[in-house]
Amino acid sequence: MGNLGIINRYSFNDFDENFFISKLDILWSKDRNTIDYEFDYWNKYIDYEHKEISIKLNKLRCNLVEKYSTSIIDIGIGCGEFIKKIRITAKGYDVNPLAVKWLKDRNLYCDVYNDFPKIDGITLWDVLEHIPNPESLINIIPDNCFVFLSIPIIDDFNKIYNFKHYRPKEHLTYFSRSGIINYFNILGFTLMEFNKDESIAGRESIESFVFKKTFSFKNKLDLSNLKSIRDKQGIYLIKNKKNNKIYVGSAIYNLNKNRITRSLSIRIQDNLRKLKNNCHHNKHLQNSWNKHGIENFEFYVVEFFIGLNEDLLLREQYWIDELKAANTQFGFNICPKAGNSFGRPVTIETRNKISLANKGKKYSLETKQKMSQWQIGKKLSQETKNKISKSEKGKSLSKETKELISKSNTGKVRNIETKKTMMLSSHTKKLSIDDVLEIKKMLEEGVKISIIANKFMVTKSNISAIKNGKTWKYI
């Protein structure tokens, strides 16, 4: 599979034998081996240097850069024409031996990967799509620095092999417009400007973008102002400055009825509230907080995330392992596995205590509503569905339980709506989870509702309810 860079953080699938497609709307070449950028490449740019289109492009690029920056480094200099034309301080970096020599002869060469210069802009003209792991470069760009780039933009990945800029082993990554914006946003950049000036000048499907590094993963969060992560999801950590121990957690984003109910800011605020009230679920972190106080703790976001919840847990697991957060010498995480208590041993005595503590517990109406709300939209994995099906098979209520149910229902007066609901649920009791899975498959295949109802000996309204998500919606 090779080094997938940032794409490895997010859900991606096979597009065909040559490409992966990412949830970020990016097409990623499976073969990350690139061509050699040597003499032929240098000579191509030398021939191109004095053509009318080249003069136009350099003028457009200089005007764009000079709007924002006072000093830049040009990555992938071509033959150096842009550096010669720009009217601000400019240096360069390249892998082409002739380009490196040209820069060094003029004392303009910078090894950005080992010693990033103090500049406020970086230019990537027709470069990003060539880099096997572009994140390795983007991640070292300093705070408040501008990124200027021109790049091929493809609207329909299904037309990749007819795309004007399809170049195997040369262009390794293909972006849609939303893909390039998503990519930089994840890495802490804000879009400042984009235009199609180069396309208008004669370069088909080439668009220009300006981004600014506005979020640093190195800086601690200001807990009094979390607006910048209000609608973000990702991985955060809590650090004790006294002993450098850390706690790693994750947060998904959820919008319910136009109200944000889950995000990084909400998750961090929840942690903070519980720690202040001495009721945090992680006793190690809570004890440390009680001992050292709020002034000795810092909160950070280590990465933003777009993708499925399962992939977010993979990233949380990466950081737990990378920072040794589940090792008591280095961290506070109790569970070695992200997102659950797997791997955390629970004794029989502890299980009995939990069971005893929950017996007879009554929840307030507000708590019940919150618990119900939490389940909305949850999807069970096939493995979980199979476990539920297996556990329910052959179950029968005891005589004592039946009597209790009967007694609790005696004398109850139900409204029409409740009666309708009970009537509908009485039909669904005939169906097992396996039945419902088969019904849903038949519905997807276009089988008529009447035929399905006859097969499973239920009413057509019962099948319609399943089809419309009114019943069995968690399957």
C-alpha positions in Angstrom: 0.0 0.0 0.0 2.9 2.3 0.6 3.0 5.5 2.6 -0.5 7.0 2.5 0.4 10.1 4.5 -2.6 12.0 5.6 -5.0 9.8 3.7 -4.1 7.0 6.1 -5.9 9.0 8.8 -9.2 8.9 7.0 -11.5 6.4 5.5 -10.5 5.4 2.0 -11.5 2.7 -0.4 -10.3 1.0 -3.5 -11.3 3.1 -6.5 -9.8 0.8 -9.1 -6.5 -1.2 -9.6 -4.5 2.1 -9.7 -6.1 4.4 -7.1 -7.6 4.7 -3.6 -10.3 7.3 -3.1 -10.5 9.1 0.2 -13.5 10.4 2.1 -11.7 13.8 1.8 -12.5 13.8 -1.9 -9.0 13.0 -3.0 -7.8 10.3 -5.5 -4.6 8.8 -4.3 -2.3 6.8 -6.6 -1.4 3.3 -5.2 2.1 3.5 -6.8 3.9 6.3 -5.0 7.1 5.9 -6.9 7.9 9.0 -8.9 10.0 9.8 -11.9 13.5 11.3 -11.7 13.4 15.1 -11.9 16.8 15.8 -13.6 18.1 17.2 -16.9 15.0 16.7 -19.1 12.8 18.4 -16.5 15.2 21.3 -16.2 15.5 21.7 -19.9 11.7 21.6 -20.3 11.3 24.7 -18.1 14.2 26.5 -19.8 12.4 26.1 -23.2 9.2 27.3 -21.5 10.7 30.3 -19.8 10.2 33.0 -22.5 6.9 31.9 -23.9 3.9 34.2 -23.6 2.0 31.9 -21.3 5.0 31.6 -18.9 5.3 35.4 -18.7 1.5 35.7 -18.0 1.7 33.1 -15.3 4.7 34.6 -13.5 2.9 38.0 -13.5 -0.3 36.5 -12.0 1.7 34.6 -9.4 3.8 37.5 -8.4 0.8 39.8 -7.9 -1.0 37.1 -5.8 2.0 36.5 -3.5 2.8 40.2 -3.0 -0.7 40.8 -1.7 0.0 38.7 1.4 3.8 38.0 1.9 7.0 39.9 2.3 9.4 36.8 2.1 8.9 33.4 0.6 10.5 30.1 -0.3 9.6 28.6 -3.6 9.3 24.8 -3.6 10.1 23.2 -6.9 11.6 26.2 -8.7 11.3 25.0 -12.3 14.2 26.9 -13.9 14.1 29.8 -11.3 12.1 32.2 -13.4 9.5 33.0 -10.6 12.3 33.7 -8.1 13.9 36.1 -10.6 10.6 37.9 -11.2 9.2 38.2 -7.6 9.9 41.6 -6.0 10.1 40.4 -2.4 12.8 38.3 -0.6 12.7 34.8 -2.1 14.7 31.6 -1.7 14.1 28.1 -3.0 14.1 24.3 -2.6 14.2 21.6 -5.2 15.2 17.9 -5.7 16.5 18.4 -9.3 20.3 18.5 -9.2 20.4 21.3 -11.8 17.9 23.4 -9.8 19.8 22.8 -6.6 23.0 24.0 -8.3 21.3 27.1 -9.7 20.1 28.0 -6.2 23.4 27.3 -4.4 25.3 29.3 -7.0 23.2 32.3 -6.0 23.1 31.5 -2.2 19.4 30.9 -2.4 19.1 27.3 -1.5 17.2 26.2 1.7 16.9 22.7 3.0 13.3 23.1 4.3 13.0 19.7 5.8 16.0 20.2 8.1 16.1 23.9 8.6 12.9 25.8 7.7 13.7 29.5 7.1 12.0 32.4 8.8 9.6 33.5 6.1 5.9 34.3 5.9 5.0 32.5 2.6 5.7 29.3 0.7 4.9 28.7 -2.9 3.9 25.4 -4.5 3.4 26.1 -8.2 2.4 22.7 -9.8 4.2 20.9 -7.0 1.9 19.3 -4.4 0.6 16.7 -6.8 4.1 15.4 -7.4 5.1 14.8 -3.7 4.8 11.2 -2.5 3.9 12.3 1.0 2.8 16.0 0.8 1.9 16.1 4.5 5.5 15.7 5.4 6.0 19.2 3.9 2.8 20.9 5.0 3.2 19.8 8.6 6.5 21.8 9.0 5.1 25.1 7.8 5.2 27.6 10.7 2.2 29.4 12.2 0.7 32.4 10.3 2.6 31.4 7.2 0.8 31.7 3.8 0.7 28.8 1.3 0.3 29.7 -2.4 -0.3 26.9 -4.8 -1.5 26.2 -8.3 -2.8 22.7 -8.9 -4.9 20.6 -11.4 -8.5 20.3 -10.2 -10.7 17.5 -11.4 -14.4 17.6 -11.0 -15.2 13.9 -11.8 -12.9 11.2 -10.7 -14.6 8.7 -13.0 -13.0 10.6 -15.9 -9.5 10.4 -14.4 -8.0 8.5 -17.4 -9.3 11.2 -19.8 -8.2 14.0 -17.6 -5.7 16.4 -19.3 -3.4 16.3 -16.3 -3.4 12.5 -15.7 0.3 11.6 -15.6 1.2 8.3 -14.0 4.3 8.3 -11.8 4.5 12.1 -12.1 1.1 13.2 -10.6 0.6 11.0 -7.6 -2.4 12.8 -6.0 -5.5 14.2 -7.7 -7.7 16.7 -5.9 -11.2 18.1 -6.4 -11.7 21.7 -5.2 -13.4 20.5 -2.0 -10.6 17.9 -1.6 -7.7 20.4 -1.6 -9.7 22.7 0.8 -10.5 19.7 3.1 -6.9 18.6 3.1 -5.5 22.0 4.2 -8.3 22.6 6.7 -7.5 19.3 8.5 -3.9 20.4 8.8 -4.9 23.7 10.5 -5.1 26.1 7.5 -7.8 28.6 6.5 -8.6 29.3 2.9 -7.9 33.0 2.1 -8.5 33.0 -1.6 -8.9 30.9 -4.7 -9.2 31.8 -8.4 -9.1 30.4 -11.9 -6.8 33.0 -13.3 -4.4 30.4 -14.7 -7.2 28.5 -16.4 -8.3 31.8 -18.0 -4.7 32.5 -19.1 -4.8 29.2 -21.0 -4.0 26.4 -18.5 -7.0 24.2 -18.6 -8.3 22.9 -15.1 -5.5 24.7 -13.2 -6.7 26.7 -10.1 -4.8 28.8 -7.6 -5.3 28.8 -3.8 -4.0 30.8 -0.9 -4.1 29.2 2.6 -2.9 30.6 6.0 -1.7 28.4 8.9 -4.2 29.6 11.6 -4.2 26.6 14.0 -1.1 25.2 15.6 -1.2 21.7 17.2 1.9 22.8 19.2 0.1 25.5 21.2 -2.1 24.8 24.2 -5.8 25.6 24.0 -7.2 28.7 25.5 -10.0 27.2 27.6 -11.9 30.4 27.8 -12.2 30.6 24.0 -12.8 27.3 22.2 -14.7 28.8 19.2 -12.0 27.6 16.7 -12.8 24.0 17.5 -16.5 24.3 18.1 -17.4 22.4 14.9 -14.4 20.1 14.7 -13.7 16.5 15.5 -10.4 14.9 16.2 -7.9 13.9 18.9 -7.1 15.9 22.0 -4.9 15.4 25.0 -4.7 16.7 28.5 -1.2 17.2 29.9 0.1 17.5 33.5 3.0 20.0 33.4 4.4 18.7 36.6 5.1 15.1 35.5 4.4 15.4 31.7 1.9 12.6 31.9 -0.9 12.8 29.3 -4.4 11.6 28.7 -5.5 11.0 25.1 -9.1 11.3 24.0 -11.2 11.7 20.8 -14.3 13.7 19.9 -16.7 13.3 17.0 -18.9 16.1 15.7 -22.7 15.8 15.7 -25.3 18.4 14.7 -28.8 17.6 16.1 -31.7 19.9 15.3 -29.3 22.7 14.3 -27.6 22.4 17.7 -24.0 21.1 18.0 -24.3 18.3 20.6 -20.8 16.8 20.2 -17.5 18.3 19.1 -13.9 18.8 20.3 -14.9 22.0 22.2 -17.9 20.2 23.9 -15.8 17.2 24.8 -13.0 19.3 26.3 -15.5 21.4 28.2 -17.1 18.2 29.5 -13.7 16.9 30.7 -13.0 20.2 32.4 -16.3 20.3 34.2 -16.0 16.7 35.5 -12.4 17.3 36.7 -13.5 20.5 38.5 -16.4 18.6 40.1 -14.2 15.6 41.1 -16.3 13.2 39.1 -14.1 12.3 36.1 -14.4 8.7 34.9 -10.6 8.4 34.8 -9.5 8.1 38.5 -5.8 8.4 37.6 -6.4 11.7 35.9 -8.8 12.9 38.5 -6.3 12.1 41.4 -3.6 13.9 39.6 -5.8 16.9 39.0 -6.8 17.0 42.7 -3.2 16.9 43.7 -1.6 19.4 41.3 -4.6 21.7 40.5 -5.9 23.2 37.3 -3.0 25.6 36.9 -0.7 22.6 36.2 -2.8 21.1 33.3 -2.9 22.0 29.6 -5.2 20.9 26.9 -4.1 20.4 23.2 -5.6 19.2 19.9 -3.2 16.9 18.2 -5.1 16.4 15.0 -8.4 17.2 13.3 -10.3 14.5 11.5 -12.9 13.9 8.8 -14.2 10.4 8.3 -16.0 7.5 10.0 -16.1 7.0 13.7 -14.3 3.7 13.4 -11.4 5.5 11.7 -11.3 8.2 14.4 -10.8 5.4 16.9 -7.8 4.2 14.9 -6.3 7.6 15.1 -6.9 7.8 18.8 -5.3 4.3 19.1 -2.3 5.6 17.2 -1.8 8.5 19.6 -2.3 6.3 22.7 0.4 4.0 21.4 2.7 6.7 20.1 2.6 8.7 23.4 2.4 5.6 25.6 -0.7 7.0 27.3 -1.8 3.7 28.6 1.6 3.1 30.4 1.2 4.5 33.9 4.8 5.8 33.7 3.8 8.2 30.9 0.1 8.6 30.8 -3.4 8.5 32.5 -5.3 6.3 30.0 -6.7 3.3 31.8 -7.8 1.4 28.7 -5.0 0.3 26.2 -7.6 0.2 23.4 -9.3 3.4 22.2 -13.1 3.8 22.5 -13.9 1.1 24.9 -12.8 -1.0 27.9 -11.4 -3.9 25.8 -8.1 -5.0 27.3 -9.0 -3.6 30.7 -9.4 -6.5 33.2 -12.5 -6.4 35.3 -12.6 -8.8 38.3 -15.7 -10.8 39.3 -15.9 -8.7 42.5 -16.0 -5.5 40.5 -18.7 -6.9 38.2 -20.8 -7.8 41.2 -20.3 -4.3 42.7 -21.5 -2.8 39.4 -24.5 -5.0 39.2 -25.4 -4.3 42.9 -25.0 -0.6 42.4 -27.3 -0.6 39.4 -30.1 -2.7 40.9 -33.2 -0.7 41.5 -31.7 2.5 40.1 -34.3 4.9 38.8 -33.5 7.5 36.3 -35.1 10.9 36.0 -37.2 11.8 32.9 -34.4 14.2 31.8 -31.8 11.4 32.1 -34.0 9.0 30.2 -34.4 11.5 27.4 -30.7 12.1 27.2 -30.0 8.3 27.1 -32.6 8.0 24.3 -31.1 10.9 22.4 -27.7 9.4 22.6 -28.9 6.2 20.8 -30.4 8.2 17.9 -28.5 7.6 14.7 -26.3 4.8 16.2 -25.5 2.0 13.8 -24.7 -1.4 15.0 -21.9 -3.5 13.4 -22.8 -6.8 11.8 -20.9 -8.6 14.6 -23.0 -6.8 17.2 -26.3 -7.6 15.4 -25.4 -11.3 15.2 -24.6 -11.3 19.0 -28.0 -9.7 19.8 -29.8 -12.2 17.5 -28.0 -15.1 19.1 -28.6 -13.9 22.7 -32.4 -13.4 22.0 -33.0 -16.8 20.4 -34.8 -19.2 22.7 -35.4 -16.7 25.4 -38.6 -17.0 27.4 -39.9 -14.9 30.3 -40.3 -16.5 33.8 -43.7 -16.9 35.3 -42.7 -14.3 38.0 -41.7 -11.8 35.3 -44.9 -12.3 33.3 -47.0 -11.7 36.5 -45.1 -8.5 37.3 -45.7 -7.2 33.7 -49.3 -8.1 33.9 -49.7 -6.4 37.3 -48.0 -3.2 36.1 -50.3 -3.0 33.0 -53.5 -3.7 34.9 -55.8 -0.7 34.9 -53.7 1.3 32.5 -55.6 3.6 30.0 -53.8 4.0 26.7 -54.4 6.7 24.2 -55.1 6.0 20.5 -51.5 6.7 19.5 -50.1 4.3 22.1 -52.5 1.6 21.0 -51.4 2.0 17.3 -47.8 1.7 18.4 -48.4 -1.4 20.4 -50.3 -3.0 17.5 -47.4 -2.3 15.2 -44.9 -3.6 17.7 -46.9 -6.8 18.2 -46.3 -7.6 14.5 -42.6 -6.9 14.8 -42.3 -9.4 17.6 -42.8 -12.1 15.0 -39.6 -11.1 13.3 -36.0 -11.8 14.3 -33.0 -9.6 13.5 -32.0 -12.1 10.8 -35.6 -11.8 9.3 -35.3 -8.1 9.2 -31.9 -8.2 7.6 -33.4 -10.4 4.8 -36.4 -8.2 4.5 -34.2 -5.1 4.0 -32.1 -6.9 1.4 -35.3 -7.9 -0.5 -36.5 -4.3 -0.4 -33.2 -3.1 -1.8 -33.6 -5.6 -4.6 -37.0 -4.2 -5.5 -39.2 -7.1 -4.3 -42.8 -6.1 -3.8 -44.0 -5.4 -0.2 -46.9 -7.7 -0.6 -44.7 -10.7 -1.5 -42.3 -10.0 1.4 -45.3 -9.7 3.8 -46.7 -13.0 2.7 -43.3 -14.7 3.0 -42.8 -13.6 6.6 -46.5 -13.8 7.5 -46.8 -10.2 8.6 -48.9 -7.3 7.4 -47.9 -5.0 4.5 -47.9 -2.0 6.9 -45.3 -3.9 9.0 -43.0 -4.2 5.9 -43.7 -0.5 5.0 -42.7 0.5 8.5 -39.4 -1.3 8.2 -38.8 0.2 4.7 -39.5 3.8 6.0 -37.4 3.4 9.1 -40.3 3.6 11.5 -39.4 0.2 13.0 -36.1 -1.8 13.3 -34.2 1.4 12.3 -31.2 0.3 14.3 -30.6 -2.7 12.1 
